[in-house]
Amino acid sequence: MSLIVDPFGRQVEYLRLSVTDRCDFRCVYCMTEDPCFLPRDHVLQLEELAWIAQAFTELGVTKIRLTGGEPLVRTDCDQLVSLLGKLPGLNDLSMTTNGSRLSKFAKPMFDAGLKRLNISLDTLNPERFTELTRNGKLERVIEGIDAAIDSGFKRIKINAVILKEQNDHEVIDLVDFCRGRALDIAFIEEMPLGEMDARKQARHCSSDEVKHIIESRYPLTLSNKRTGGPARYYTMADSPIHIGFISPHSHNFCHECNRVRVTVEGQLLLCLGNEHAVDLKSIVREFPGDIARLKAAILAGIQLKPKQHVFNHDDVQILRFMNTTGG
């Protein structure tokens, strides 16, 4: 049982730990076209990341997902995976990646102890892929997905953000791609983070709309699968895969939130939809080795966790881009 309990009685058992704000893509819903990355000394070092992870696991966190930016642009990521994989009580160590470097790193990550992968893939059209990512190559991601399968990963999930008049006509193609490779897929509503003036509300595509598109081809049945995250999963009669929907706009899931995020700057973010944060990096660097102090700061900070987020394109805007937030 987790000792991290917020004011509304929710136990935090899941940490999303950002290892970098850098990425080899520039996805339109994640960052600006010309981002300004953090100076190296602002970024948590390998030992600091592992120390923070240890504090959380000693408080009862059982699930950690490594995020970015793109985690695999960090050259010591396999060393971090190896360190975290040895933490007592950590049952689930996973990573969210854009897949561009998996051809090289899937096997080392699997051998180091990584158990699961979420791979972002929003389109199967090479030109549109380059347009949405601003510089990515689709063939590298497909090669990376296949390398992850060949490396032994059994629980791979594709993440897709669907935008109207950009890739909403590819929903069935993405489902078929995952059916062919026995991959789960989660469709995620775009989150209003960053500079929304450049991104129009009209392109928002709800989970209900995506589900309706899928059911025009494949009838869906609600599954009892639960992963400790916000997705609601469905199955198809003729395939073993699960199709998930993550709906921060249309179907608020805050009442069962069990997660927090730590940015690569060491900020403990208590909710994706507001700016409440606790500076853990200052504690780690001013009091190295004092894990009791670090855990006390985490427990005190969790009392700032709000009841729910407010994602409304008209009223509230969070100025953090996803690459600095940590996935």
HUTA-V970950 format. One record per residue. N is the residue number from 1. OMEGA is omega in whole degrees, 0 to 359 (* if undefined). D_FIRST is the distance of its C-alpha to the first C-alpha in Angstrom with 2 decimals. Layout:
n->(N;N)
omega->(OMEGA;OMEGA)
d_first->(D_FIRST;D_FIRST)
//
This chain:
n->(1;2;3;4;5;6;7;8;9;10;11;12;13;14;15;16;17;18;19;20;21;22;23;24;25;26;27;28;29;30;31;32;33;34;35;36;37;38;39;40;41;42;43;44;45;46;47;48;49;50;51;52;53;54;55;56;57;58;59;60;61;62;63;64;65;66;67;68;69;70;71;72;73;74;75;76;77;78;79;80;81;82;83;84;85;86;87;88;89;90;91;92;93;94;95;96;97;98;99;100;101;102;103;104;105;106;107;108;109;110;111;112;113;114;115;116;117;118;119;120;121;122;123;124;125;126;127;128;129;130;131;132;133;134;135;136;137;138;139;140;141;142;143;144;145;146;147;148;149;150;151;152;153;154;155;156;157;158;159;160;161;162;163;164;165;166;167;168;169;170;171;172;173;174;175;176;177;178;179;180;181;182;183;184;185;186;187;188;189;190;191;192;193;194;195;196;197;198;199;200;201;202;203;204;205;206;207;208;209;210;211;212;213;214;215;216;217;218;219;220;221;222;223;224;225;226;227;228;229;230;231;232;233;234;235;236;237;238;239;240;241;242;243;244;245;246;247;248;249;250;251;252;253;254;255;256;257;258;259;260;261;262;263;264;265;266;267;268;269;270;271;272;273;274;275;276;277;278;279;280;281;282;283;284;285;286;287;288;289;290;291;292;293;294;295;296;297;298;299;300;301;302;303;304;305;306;307;308;309;310;311;312;313;314;315;316;317;318;319;320;321;322;323;324;325;326;327)
omega->(181;175;181;184;183;184;182;174;180;178;178;181;191;179;169;188;180;181;178;171;183;180;176;172;175;188;190;181;187;184;176;181;181;186;175;184;184;170;185;184;176;186;178;177;183;182;179;176;181;180;178;178;179;179;180;181;177;177;174;175;183;185;177;173;176;183;177;14;177;186;188;170;178;190;181;185;179;177;178;178;180;179;183;181;180;183;177;176;179;185;188;178;186;182;168;185;174;174;188;183;184;177;180;193;182;183;176;179;179;180;180;176;176;188;185;177;164;185;181;178;187;182;176;177;186;181;180;177;179;179;182;181;181;177;186;178;183;184;178;180;178;176;179;177;180;177;178;177;181;182;177;178;181;184;180;178;174;174;180;172;183;181;181;177;174;179;182;177;181;184;181;178;179;177;180;176;181;175;182;182;180;179;169;178;175;175;190;174;179;180;184;177;179;186;185;179;182;183;190;178;184;181;180;179;186;177;179;178;178;179;179;178;182;184;172;178;186;174;184;177;180;181;174;179;175;181;184;179;187;186;168;188;178;178;174;186;188;181;179;187;175;175;184;176;177;196;181;178;195;181;184;183;187;185;180;180;182;188;166;180;169;180;180;174;178;176;175;178;187;179;180;188;172;189;178;182;177;183;178;182;181;179;181;184;179;182;182;180;182;185;178;178;180;179;178;179;178;182;178;182;184;178;176;183;183;180;182;174;174;177;180;185;185;191;189;176;175;188;175;170;184;181;177;181;180;169;*)
d_first->(0.00;3.78;6.51;8.91;9.90;13.52;16.29;16.04;12.54;11.36;8.03;9.38;8.28;11.99;14.72;18.39;20.32;24.08;26.31;29.66;31.46;34.34;35.21;38.23;38.28;39.00;37.56;39.01;35.74;33.96;36.45;40.05;42.81;43.41;40.10;39.98;37.34;35.75;37.59;36.13;35.33;33.13;30.85;27.91;28.97;27.34;26.01;24.74;22.81;21.26;20.52;18.72;16.68;15.82;14.75;12.31;10.85;10.71;8.69;5.98;8.47;9.30;12.51;15.57;18.92;22.03;24.51;27.79;30.66;31.11;28.89;31.55;34.20;32.41;34.09;31.36;28.65;28.72;28.18;25.06;23.73;24.57;22.77;19.53;19.70;19.46;16.19;13.82;10.61;12.45;13.06;15.23;17.93;20.50;23.41;25.49;29.17;32.60;33.66;36.84;36.09;34.35;37.64;37.46;33.78;32.05;32.77;31.89;28.53;27.81;29.01;26.90;23.66;23.21;21.88;22.69;25.24;25.91;29.63;31.45;34.66;36.42;39.85;41.87;45.05;45.87;47.76;45.19;42.43;44.38;44.97;41.33;40.12;43.37;43.93;41.80;43.30;42.01;43.26;41.09;37.92;39.05;39.83;36.39;34.68;36.89;36.20;32.43;33.11;35.49;33.08;30.67;28.02;27.13;24.88;27.03;27.00;29.83;29.29;32.35;33.28;36.18;38.88;41.86;45.18;43.61;41.61;40.99;43.74;41.76;38.78;40.24;41.23;37.68;36.41;39.20;38.42;34.86;36.18;38.59;36.01;33.16;30.92;28.51;29.42;27.87;30.30;29.20;30.97;32.41;30.68;33.10;32.38;35.27;38.93;39.15;42.91;43.52;41.39;42.49;40.46;42.87;41.24;37.85;37.11;34.53;32.21;34.32;37.42;36.03;34.84;38.36;39.95;37.96;38.74;42.40;42.18;39.08;37.76;33.96;31.62;28.16;25.55;22.25;20.91;17.73;16.62;13.96;17.00;19.70;22.24;23.71;25.16;28.44;30.44;34.16;36.07;37.73;35.05;31.68;30.33;28.03;29.18;26.68;27.38;25.63;27.27;26.51;29.91;30.62;27.30;24.89;21.23;19.82;18.29;15.46;15.31;12.10;14.06;16.15;19.11;20.74;24.47;26.72;27.99;24.64;24.17;20.66;21.41;19.27;21.11;23.60;25.99;26.64;27.41;24.77;23.77;22.91;24.95;22.86;25.88;27.87;25.31;25.04;28.84;29.79;27.37;26.89;24.61;23.07;19.41;18.55;20.73;19.23;15.65;17.23;19.03;16.04;14.36;17.84;18.62;15.80;17.65;20.45;18.72;21.14;20.77;22.53;24.87;28.61;30.33;33.94;36.74;39.06;37.14;34.36;34.52;32.04;34.23;31.76;32.57;29.89;30.87;29.98;26.83;25.14;25.12)
//
